[in-house]
């Protein structure tokens, strides 16, 4: 789904069904008068005339009208369920894509809160509370009918209605903040548990169970208190409104009896005004009862609209060809997500097809930051990175698989088969492409030795596999679909001698295929096969050129670093 498609509104969700819902609600609310009118006819006609045929005819008509009303109400309810499904269809993909957006995935600890917000909205739309909103416009109709019976009866219902509306708005005032706090603390509690589960091995090895439990209990206590406050407020108003409506219905009977004694109302009209008056207040009572769910879904809707990417950028409509000539960085600055200062500045170099470039530098020099910038994981805040003249965002996400291959330092595999992981979970993938990628990465023999070969299921992020096995599978995933640029961040960190040999063979094959390969490494054995070297110190490029020229002098990298540090001290500048 494109960014422009991500724009959504309630009107768009209701489009095509709003008129039907209004029509169904109109007929259902008109038919709701069947009960009181029937009782009025029984008291005023049947009991006075003693006519059994009249009673039988009224009962038959009553059954038919109530059956029709029940069917329409059922259809109306199912339409609301379909609307909730339409909401999922329209907004679900945009929500997932926003969750997969690096800036949103890395900013804060949202977890899967947007998906939960979407589910919360869907549940409310399919609930009786949402249907009550369509019944609210019919309150004046019922009120007018009560006024037709007698002005005093209409005045009593009007006063009661104003009082219940006041209660509803007061409920809104008191419940909004506790409901929001409950949602926020619930999200923090969930994020803590997600972090703990993801790092369960560290938690166990370092004996952090009690510390994590203590933090969770503190958050849980706060969440429970906020949730209790929200539930107490909502429950109080719900019960108070229900009790008040029942009291009003009895008061309507008493008023009707008084008017009947004065000869201003028949006995049948007493029952009619009581039932119709209660019906007039029913949508308000239903709204108050479901007010907590309404407030939560409204807050969820607001969060979802703010979260889902709606920047209005037009999707790429021209399919660019795969680059095959060069990659050029011009005065590039790269800033991590959520940070203000760049980690890398003034990066300038050009890599041509078939270049194998080693990126070297001490810890914290910006090597991984550069890898994330080239692959589009972190934003380029200044300058540009161009592939045959085009920036990476000019290719669609689906097309990027032919542009970029990436082996990160921290390897994550997904639940699925080995073959699916290598093929990046693309559908209708030729088996030859998966096999070719595995063979190129030197992982083919290792995969065949697994219990089910390429169909072996990877569970729990591949924790059952060794570090070397995960690295080879991730390398095969990186070179899948013959990307133009392959970035390898410490690709030999978990490999034995056999695996290292396979890696070097893969790099050679990529070079021969015209692929630009970047390798971040500290291994002299790996540097030996690099034709060019890029040296980074304190987030700056200090050298780029042939490996033989840059590394020919003893302690070349250290001398470069000392030179830059000395310059930094003299200028008084702070290097990031």
C-alpha positions as CSV (number, residue, x, y, z in Angstrom):
1,X,0.0,0.0,0.0
2,X,1.4,3.4,-1.0
3,X,1.7,6.3,1.3
4,X,-1.1,8.1,-0.4
5,X,-3.4,5.1,0.2
6,X,-2.5,5.3,3.9
7,X,-4.6,8.4,4.2
8,X,-7.8,7.3,5.8
9,X,-10.9,8.7,7.5
10,X,-14.1,7.3,9.0
11,X,-16.0,8.5,6.0
12,X,-13.8,6.4,3.7
13,X,-14.3,3.4,5.9
14,X,-18.1,3.9,5.9
15,X,-18.2,4.7,2.2
16,X,-20.8,2.7,0.4
17,X,-22.4,1.4,3.6
18,X,-23.4,4.6,5.5
19,X,-26.6,5.1,3.5
20,X,-27.6,1.5,4.1
21,X,-26.9,1.8,7.9
22,X,-29.0,5.0,8.1
23,X,-31.9,3.3,6.2
24,X,-31.7,0.2,8.4
25,X,-31.6,2.2,11.5
26,X,-34.6,4.2,10.4
27,X,-36.7,1.2,9.8
28,X,-35.5,-0.6,13.0
29,X,-36.3,2.5,15.1
30,X,-39.8,2.9,13.5
31,X,-40.5,-0.8,14.1
32,X,-39.4,-0.4,17.7
33,X,-42.7,1.4,18.3
34,X,-44.5,-1.9,17.6
35,X,-44.4,-3.0,21.3
36,X,-45.9,0.1,22.9
37,X,-48.5,0.6,20.2
38,X,-49.5,-3.0,20.6
39,X,-49.9,-2.7,24.3
40,X,-51.9,0.5,23.8
41,X,-54.3,-1.3,21.5
42,X,-54.7,-4.2,23.8
43,X,-55.6,-2.0,26.8
44,X,-57.8,0.5,24.9
45,X,-59.5,-1.8,22.4
46,X,-59.2,-5.4,23.2
47,X,-59.9,-5.2,26.9
48,X,-62.8,-2.7,26.4
49,X,-64.4,-4.6,23.5
50,X,-63.5,-8.2,24.6
51,X,-62.9,-9.1,21.0
52,X,-60.7,-12.2,20.6
53,X,-60.4,-11.9,16.8
54,X,-59.0,-8.3,17.3
55,X,-56.5,-9.7,19.7
56,X,-55.5,-12.5,17.4
57,X,-55.0,-10.1,14.5
58,X,-52.9,-7.8,16.6
59,X,-50.7,-10.8,17.8
60,X,-50.1,-11.9,14.2
61,X,-49.2,-8.4,13.1
62,X,-46.9,-8.1,16.2
63,X,-45.1,-11.3,15.3
64,X,-44.6,-10.2,11.7
65,X,-43.3,-6.8,12.6
66,X,-41.0,-8.0,15.4
67,X,-39.6,-10.7,13.1
68,X,-38.9,-8.1,10.4
69,X,-37.3,-5.8,12.9
70,X,-35.1,-8.6,14.2
71,X,-33.9,-9.5,10.7
72,X,-33.1,-5.9,9.9
73,X,-31.3,-5.5,13.2
74,X,-29.3,-8.7,12.4
75,X,-28.4,-7.3,9.0
76,X,-27.4,-4.0,10.6
77,X,-25.1,-5.8,13.1
78,X,-23.5,-7.8,10.3
79,X,-22.9,-4.7,8.2
80,X,-21.0,-3.2,11.2
81,X,-18.9,-6.3,11.3
82,X,-18.2,-6.0,7.6
83,X,-17.2,-2.3,8.2
84,X,-14.7,-3.4,10.8
85,X,-13.3,-5.9,8.3
86,X,-13.1,-3.1,5.7
87,X,-11.2,-1.0,8.2
88,X,-8.7,-3.8,8.5
89,X,-8.5,-4.1,4.7
90,X,-7.9,-0.4,4.2
91,X,-5.7,0.4,7.2
92,X,-4.1,-2.9,8.1
93,X,-1.4,-2.9,5.4
94,X,-0.5,0.7,6.0
95,X,-0.2,0.0,9.7
96,X,2.1,-3.0,9.1
97,X,4.3,-1.1,6.6
98,X,4.6,1.8,9.1
99,X,5.6,-0.7,11.8
100,X,8.3,-1.9,9.4
101,X,9.5,1.6,8.8
102,X,12.9,2.0,10.5
103,X,12.2,5.4,12.0
104,X,9.0,4.2,13.6
105,X,10.3,0.8,14.6
106,X,13.3,2.4,16.3
107,X,11.6,5.4,17.9
108,X,10.3,4.4,21.3
109,X,9.1,1.0,22.4
110,X,5.8,0.8,20.6
111,X,6.0,-3.0,20.1
112,X,2.9,-4.0,18.3
113,X,0.7,-1.3,19.9
114,X,-0.6,0.0,16.5
115,X,-1.9,-3.5,15.6
116,X,-3.6,-3.7,19.0
117,X,-5.0,-0.2,18.4
118,X,-6.4,-1.4,15.1
119,X,-8.0,-4.5,16.8
120,X,-9.5,-2.2,19.5
121,X,-11.2,0.0,16.9
122,X,-12.5,-3.1,15.1
123,X,-13.9,-4.6,18.2
124,X,-15.8,-1.3,19.0
125,X,-17.2,-1.0,15.5
126,X,-18.6,-4.5,15.8
127,X,-20.1,-3.9,19.3
128,X,-23.6,-2.7,20.3
129,X,-22.0,0.6,21.4
130,X,-21.3,1.6,17.8
131,X,-24.9,0.8,16.8
132,X,-26.1,3.0,19.6
133,X,-24.5,6.0,17.7
134,X,-26.9,5.3,14.8
135,X,-29.8,5.3,17.1
136,X,-29.0,8.6,18.8
137,X,-30.5,10.8,15.9
138,X,-33.9,9.1,16.6
139,X,-34.2,10.4,20.1
140,X,-36.1,13.5,19.0
141,X,-38.6,11.3,17.1
142,X,-39.5,9.3,20.2
143,X,-39.5,12.5,22.2
144,X,-42.0,14.1,19.8
145,X,-44.3,11.1,20.0
146,X,-44.3,11.3,23.8
147,X,-45.2,15.0,23.5
148,X,-48.1,14.1,21.3
149,X,-49.5,11.9,24.0
150,X,-49.2,14.7,26.6
151,X,-46.9,17.7,27.1
152,X,-46.2,16.8,30.7
153,X,-44.9,13.4,29.7
154,X,-42.7,14.9,27.0
155,X,-41.3,17.5,29.5
156,X,-40.4,14.7,32.0
157,X,-38.6,12.8,29.2
158,X,-36.8,15.9,28.0
159,X,-35.5,16.8,31.5
160,X,-34.3,13.2,32.0
161,X,-32.6,13.2,28.6
162,X,-30.8,16.5,29.3
163,X,-29.7,15.1,32.7
164,X,-28.4,11.8,31.0
165,X,-26.5,13.8,28.3
166,X,-24.9,15.8,31.1
167,X,-23.9,12.5,32.7
168,X,-22.4,11.4,29.4
169,X,-20.3,14.5,29.0
170,X,-19.2,14.3,32.6
171,X,-18.3,10.7,32.1
172,X,-16.1,11.8,29.1
173,X,-14.4,14.4,31.3
174,X,-13.6,12.0,34.1
175,X,-12.7,8.9,32.1
176,X,-10.5,10.2,29.3
177,X,-7.4,10.8,31.3
178,X,-7.5,7.5,33.3
179,X,-8.2,5.6,30.0
180,X,-5.2,7.3,28.4
181,X,-2.9,6.6,31.3
182,X,-4.1,2.9,31.4
183,X,-3.2,2.6,27.7
184,X,0.2,4.2,28.1
185,X,1.3,2.2,31.2
186,X,-0.1,-1.0,29.6
187,X,2.1,-0.3,26.5
188,X,5.2,0.3,28.7
189,X,4.5,-2.9,30.6
190,X,4.3,-4.8,27.4
191,X,7.4,-3.3,26.0
192,X,9.4,-4.3,29.1
193,X,8.3,-8.0,28.7
194,X,9.1,-8.0,25.0
195,X,12.6,-6.7,25.7
196,X,13.0,-9.3,28.5
197,X,11.8,-12.2,26.3
198,X,14.0,-11.1,23.4
199,X,17.1,-11.0,25.7
200,X,16.1,-14.0,27.9
201,X,19.5,-15.5,27.6
202,X,21.2,-12.4,28.9
203,X,18.6,-12.1,31.7
204,X,19.2,-15.8,32.7
205,X,23.0,-15.6,32.5
206,X,23.3,-12.4,34.5
207,X,20.7,-13.3,37.1
208,X,18.4,-10.4,36.2
209,X,15.1,-12.2,36.8
210,X,14.3,-10.4,40.1
211,X,15.3,-7.0,38.8
212,X,13.1,-7.5,35.7
213,X,10.3,-8.7,37.9
214,X,10.6,-5.7,40.2
215,X,10.4,-3.3,37.2
216,X,7.5,-5.2,35.8
217,X,5.6,-5.1,39.1
218,X,6.1,-1.4,39.5
219,X,4.8,-0.8,36.0
220,X,2.0,-3.3,36.5
221,X,0.9,-1.6,39.7
222,X,0.7,1.7,38.0
223,X,-1.2,0.2,35.1
224,X,-3.6,-1.6,37.4
225,X,-4.3,1.6,39.3
226,X,-5.0,3.6,36.2
227,X,-7.1,0.8,34.7
228,X,-9.1,0.5,38.0
229,X,-9.7,4.3,38.0
230,X,-11.0,4.1,34.4
231,X,-13.2,1.1,35.1
232,X,-14.6,2.6,38.3
233,X,-15.6,5.8,36.5
234,X,-17.1,4.0,33.6
235,X,-18.9,1.4,35.8
236,X,-20.3,4.1,38.1
237,X,-21.9,6.1,35.3
238,X,-23.1,2.9,33.5
239,X,-24.9,1.6,36.6
240,X,-26.2,5.1,37.6
241,X,-27.6,5.7,34.1
242,X,-29.3,2.2,34.0
243,X,-30.8,2.8,37.5
244,X,-32.0,6.3,36.5
245,X,-33.7,5.0,33.3
246,X,-35.5,2.4,35.3
247,X,-36.6,5.0,37.8
248,X,-37.8,7.3,35.0
249,X,-39.8,4.5,33.5
250,X,-41.6,4.0,36.8
251,X,-42.1,7.8,37.1
252,X,-43.6,7.8,33.7
253,X,-46.1,5.2,34.8
254,X,-46.9,7.3,37.9
255,X,-47.4,10.4,35.8
256,X,-49.6,8.5,33.3
257,X,-51.7,7.2,36.1
258,X,-52.2,10.7,37.5
259,X,-53.1,12.0,34.1
260,X,-55.5,9.0,33.6
261,X,-57.2,9.8,36.9
262,X,-57.8,13.4,35.6
263,X,-59.2,12.0,32.4
264,X,-56.4,13.3,30.2
265,X,-54.9,9.9,29.2
266,X,-56.2,6.4,28.6
267,X,-54.9,3.3,30.3
268,X,-53.2,2.1,27.1
269,X,-51.4,5.4,26.7
270,X,-49.9,5.0,30.2
271,X,-48.0,2.0,29.1
272,X,-47.2,3.5,25.7
273,X,-45.5,6.7,27.1
274,X,-43.6,4.6,29.6
275,X,-42.1,2.3,26.9
276,X,-41.5,5.0,24.3
277,X,-39.9,7.3,26.9
278,X,-37.6,4.5,27.9
279,X,-36.8,3.8,24.3
280,X,-35.9,7.5,23.8
281,X,-33.3,7.2,26.5
282,X,-32.0,3.8,25.5
283,X,-29.4,5.0,23.0
284,X,-28.0,7.4,25.6
285,X,-27.8,4.6,28.2
286,X,-26.2,2.3,25.7
287,X,-23.6,5.0,24.8
288,X,-22.8,5.6,28.5
289,X,-22.5,1.9,29.1
290,X,-20.0,1.5,26.3
291,X,-18.3,4.9,26.9
292,X,-15.0,3.4,28.1
293,X,-14.7,1.3,24.9
294,X,-15.7,4.4,22.9
295,X,-13.0,6.6,24.5
296,X,-10.3,3.9,24.2
297,X,-11.2,3.3,20.5
298,X,-11.2,7.0,19.8
299,X,-7.7,7.4,21.4
300,X,-6.6,4.3,19.5
301,X,-7.9,6.0,16.3
302,X,-6.0,9.2,17.1
303,X,-2.7,7.2,17.8
304,X,-3.1,5.2,14.6
305,X,-3.6,8.3,12.4
306,X,-0.5,9.8,13.9
307,X,1.5,6.6,13.6
308,X,0.6,5.5,10.1
309,X,2.8,7.2,7.5
310,X,0.7,9.8,5.7
311,X,3.3,12.1,4.2
312,X,1.6,12.1,0.9
313,X,4.6,11.1,-1.2
314,X,3.6,9.6,-4.5
315,X,4.6,6.0,-5.1
316,X,7.1,5.3,-7.8
317,X,5.3,4.5,-11.0
318,X,8.4,4.1,-13.3
319,X,10.2,0.8,-12.9
320,X,13.9,1.7,-12.9
321,X,16.4,-0.8,-14.3
322,X,18.8,-2.5,-12.0
323,X,22.0,-0.4,-11.6
324,X,25.1,-1.9,-13.0
325,X,27.7,0.9,-13.3
326,X,28.7,2.7,-10.0
327,X,27.8,3.8,-6.5
328,X,28.6,7.3,-5.6
329,X,28.6,9.0,-2.2
330,X,28.7,12.9,-2.3
331,X,29.3,14.8,1.0
332,X,27.1,12.3,2.8
333,X,26.1,12.7,6.5
334,X,24.3,9.9,8.2
335,X,22.3,10.4,11.4
336,X,20.9,7.5,13.4
337,X,17.1,7.3,14.0
338,X,16.1,9.4,17.0
339,X,19.5,11.2,17.2
340,X,20.2,14.9,16.5
341,X,23.9,14.8,15.6
342,X,25.3,12.8,12.6
343,X,27.5,9.8,13.2
344,X,29.2,10.2,9.8
345,X,30.0,13.4,8.0
346,X,31.6,14.4,4.7
347,X,31.8,10.9,3.1
348,X,32.9,11.1,-0.5
349,X,33.9,8.2,-2.7
350,X,32.8,6.3,-5.8
351,X,32.7,2.5,-6.2
352,X,32.5,1.0,-9.6
353,X,31.0,-2.4,-10.6
354,X,33.2,-5.3,-9.4
355,X,34.9,-3.3,-6.7
356,X,35.6,-5.1,-3.4
357,X,36.0,-2.5,-0.7
358,X,37.1,-3.0,2.9
359,X,35.8,-0.6,5.5
360,X,38.1,-0.3,8.4
361,X,38.5,1.8,11.5
362,X,38.5,1.4,15.3
363,X,35.4,0.8,17.3
364,X,33.0,3.7,17.1
365,X,34.5,5.1,13.9
366,X,31.2,4.7,12.0
367,X,31.7,1.6,10.0
368,X,28.3,0.0,10.8
369,X,26.6,3.5,10.4
370,X,28.0,3.7,6.9
371,X,26.7,0.2,6.1
372,X,23.2,1.2,7.4
373,X,23.3,4.4,5.3
374,X,24.2,2.7,2.1
375,X,21.5,0.1,2.6
376,X,18.9,2.8,3.4
377,X,18.4,1.6,7.0
378,X,19.5,5.0,8.4
379,X,18.6,8.3,6.7
380,X,21.1,10.4,4.8
381,X,20.7,13.9,6.3
382,X,23.1,15.6,4.0
383,X,24.5,14.8,0.6
384,X,23.3,11.9,-1.5
385,X,24.0,8.2,-2.2
386,X,23.4,7.4,-5.8
387,X,23.2,4.1,-7.7
388,X,23.9,4.9,-11.4
389,X,22.6,8.4,-10.6
390,X,19.4,7.4,-8.8
391,X,18.8,7.5,-5.0
392,X,17.7,4.3,-3.4
393,X,14.2,5.6,-2.6
394,X,13.5,5.8,-6.4
395,X,13.2,2.0,-6.4
396,X,10.1,0.4,-4.8
397,X,10.6,-1.9,-1.8
398,X,10.1,-4.9,-4.0
399,X,12.7,-3.7,-6.5
400,X,15.3,-3.1,-3.8
401,X,16.1,-6.8,-3.6
402,X,17.9,-6.4,-6.9
403,X,19.8,-3.3,-5.7
404,X,20.9,-4.1,-2.2
405,X,22.1,-7.2,-0.3
406,X,22.9,-6.8,3.4
407,X,24.4,-9.0,6.0
408,X,24.1,-7.2,9.4
409,X,26.4,-7.7,12.3
410,X,23.5,-9.0,14.5
411,X,21.9,-11.8,12.5
412,X,18.1,-12.3,12.8
413,X,16.3,-15.1,11.0
414,X,12.5,-15.4,10.8
415,X,10.2,-18.2,11.7
416,X,9.8,-20.2,8.5
417,X,11.9,-22.6,6.4
418,X,15.5,-22.2,5.5
419,X,14.5,-21.7,1.8
420,X,12.0,-19.1,2.7
421,X,14.5,-17.1,4.7
422,X,17.0,-17.2,1.9
423,X,14.4,-16.1,-0.7
424,X,13.3,-13.3,1.7
425,X,9.8,-14.8,1.9
426,X,9.0,-13.8,-1.7
427,X,6.3,-15.8,-3.3
428,X,6.5,-17.9,-6.4
429,X,10.3,-17.9,-6.2
430,X,12.2,-20.2,-8.7
431,X,14.0,-22.9,-6.8
432,X,17.1,-22.3,-8.9
433,X,17.5,-18.8,-7.4
434,X,17.4,-20.1,-3.9
435,X,19.9,-22.8,-4.7
436,X,22.2,-20.4,-6.5
437,X,22.3,-18.0,-3.6
438,X,23.0,-20.9,-1.1
439,X,25.7,-22.3,-3.4
440,X,27.3,-18.8,-3.9
441,X,27.4,-18.3,-0.1
442,X,28.9,-21.8,0.5
443,X,25.8,-22.8,2.5
444,X,24.4,-25.5,0.2
445,X,26.2,-28.5,1.8
446,X,25.5,-27.3,5.3
447,X,21.8,-26.8,4.5
448,X,21.5,-30.3,3.0
449,X,22.9,-31.7,6.2
450,X,20.0,-30.2,8.2
451,X,17.1,-32.6,9.1
452,X,14.8,-31.4,6.2
453,X,17.3,-29.6,4.1
454,X,15.9,-26.4,2.6
455,X,12.5,-27.2,4.2
456,X,13.9,-27.3,7.7
457,X,11.8,-25.0,9.9
458,X,13.6,-22.1,11.6
459,X,12.0,-21.4,15.0
460,X,12.8,-18.9,17.7
461,X,14.9,-16.8,15.4
462,X,17.2,-19.7,14.5
463,X,18.5,-20.1,18.1
464,X,18.8,-23.9,17.5
465,X,21.3,-23.3,14.8
466,X,25.0,-22.5,15.4
467,X,26.3,-19.0,14.9
468,X,28.2,-20.1,11.8
469,X,25.0,-21.8,10.3
470,X,23.0,-18.6,10.9
471,X,25.7,-16.5,9.3
472,X,25.9,-18.7,6.1
473,X,22.1,-18.6,5.7
474,X,22.1,-14.9,6.2
475,X,24.9,-14.5,3.7
476,X,22.8,-16.6,1.2
477,X,19.9,-14.2,1.9
478,X,22.1,-11.2,1.2
479,X,23.3,-12.4,-2.2
480,X,19.9,-13.7,-3.2
481,X,18.5,-12.2,-6.5
482,X,22.0,-11.0,-7.5
483,X,21.9,-7.5,-6.0
484,X,24.2,-4.8,-7.4
485,X,25.6,-3.8,-4.0
486,X,26.3,-6.2,-1.2
487,X,27.2,-4.9,2.3
488,X,28.8,-7.4,4.7
489,X,29.2,-6.3,8.3
490,X,31.7,-8.6,10.1
491,X,30.8,-11.6,7.8
492,X,33.5,-13.9,9.2
493,X,32.7,-13.3,13.0
494,X,31.2,-16.8,13.5
495,X,32.8,-18.8,10.7
496,X,35.4,-21.5,11.0
497,X,38.2,-22.0,8.5
498,X,35.9,-23.9,6.1
499,X,33.3,-21.2,6.4
500,X,35.8,-18.4,5.9
501,X,37.0,-20.2,2.7
502,X,33.5,-20.3,1.4
503,X,33.0,-16.6,2.2
504,X,36.2,-15.6,0.3
505,X,35.0,-17.7,-2.6
506,X,31.6,-15.9,-2.5
507,X,33.3,-12.5,-2.5
508,X,35.4,-13.5,-5.5
509,X,32.3,-14.8,-7.4
510,X,30.4,-11.5,-6.6
511,X,33.3,-9.5,-7.9
512,X,33.4,-11.5,-11.2
513,X,29.6,-10.9,-11.5
514,X,30.2,-7.1,-11.4
515,X,28.8,-6.7,-7.9
516,X,30.1,-4.0,-5.6
517,X,31.0,-5.6,-2.3
518,X,31.6,-3.7,1.0
519,X,33.2,-5.7,3.8
520,X,33.5,-4.4,7.3
521,X,36.2,-6.4,9.0
522,X,39.2,-6.4,11.3
523,X,40.6,-9.7,9.9
524,X,43.9,-9.4,8.0
525,X,43.0,-12.5,6.1
526,X,39.8,-10.7,4.8
527,X,41.7,-7.5,4.1
528,X,44.1,-9.4,1.9
529,X,41.3,-9.9,-0.8
530,X,40.2,-6.3,-0.7
531,X,41.2,-4.2,-3.7
532,X,40.3,-0.9,-2.1
533,X,40.0,0.3,1.5
534,X,38.0,3.0,3.1
535,X,39.3,4.2,6.4
536,X,37.0,5.9,8.9
537,X,38.1,7.7,12.1
538,X,35.7,9.5,14.5
539,X,32.9,9.5,11.9
540,X,35.0,10.9,9.1
541,X,36.6,9.5,6.0
542,X,40.3,9.9,6.2
543,X,41.5,7.7,3.4
544,X,40.1,5.9,0.3
545,X,42.0,4.1,-2.3
546,X,43.9,1.0,-3.3
547,X,44.6,-1.4,-0.4
548,X,48.2,-1.8,-1.4
549,X,48.8,1.9,-1.1
550,X,46.9,2.6,2.1
551,X,48.0,-0.4,4.1
552,X,51.6,-0.7,2.8
553,X,53.1,1.4,5.6
554,X,53.4,-0.1,9.1
555,X,50.7,1.2,11.5
556,X,49.2,3.1,8.7
557,X,45.7,3.2,10.2
558,X,47.0,4.2,13.6
559,X,49.1,7.0,12.2
560,X,46.0,8.3,10.3
561,X,44.0,8.2,13.5
562,X,46.7,10.1,15.5
563,X,46.8,12.7,12.8
564,X,43.1,13.3,12.9
565,X,43.0,13.3,16.7
566,X,45.8,15.9,16.7
567,X,43.9,18.1,14.3
568,X,40.8,17.7,16.3
569,X,42.5,18.9,19.5
570,X,44.1,21.9,17.8
571,X,40.9,23.1,16.2
572,X,38.9,22.4,19.4
573,X,36.2,20.6,17.5
574,X,34.2,17.7,18.8
575,X,34.1,14.8,16.4
576,X,31.1,12.4,16.6
